[in-house]
């Protein structure tokens, strides 16, 4: 299966699919943190290159509820971010998952198909993440844990805070690869 991981610099989701025998490519404006197949550039350059599945992590800066107090001053940026989300959701790819925190996508585009938490996938943390799905089943919990902490919410300010907050949890990436990577052809 040809898997595109849009807006991912960490390589976490890409590598989870690669380990399962798929050709997975991450794409971001930033360089990848881990060695692997990565396109550093605009996702629009490769969006129509014959992908079977796309998992998209668009930037949430102007979309997430956590930044709602600034929305009135960032309307043009928000409109551009929502247009980017529409572009990803309407890509010519049979199976799409777009993930983002709770925010304006739910009211301006459509409600999410599912909301997941890291504690459903082996991480003792809370971070509600919405999934908008096209041609894909809901993601099933793999390892529910207790001792749930809002680590991301209380992360201290730093130059890399937004990058650190945006990384996909390993357990979530593994669940996506295991559950959604079991259809189609494997091509490595």
Buried (B, 14 or more C-beta within 10 A) or exposed (E): BBBBBBBBBBBBBBBBBBEBEBBBBBBBEEEBBEEBBBBEEEBEEBBEEEBBBBBBBBBBBBBBBBBEEEBEEBEEBBEEBBEBBEBBBEBEBBBBBBBBBBBBBBEBBEEBBBBBBBBBBBBEBBBEBBBBBBEBEEBEBBEEBEEBEEBBEEEEEEEEEEEEBBBBBBBBBBBBBBBBBEBBEEEE
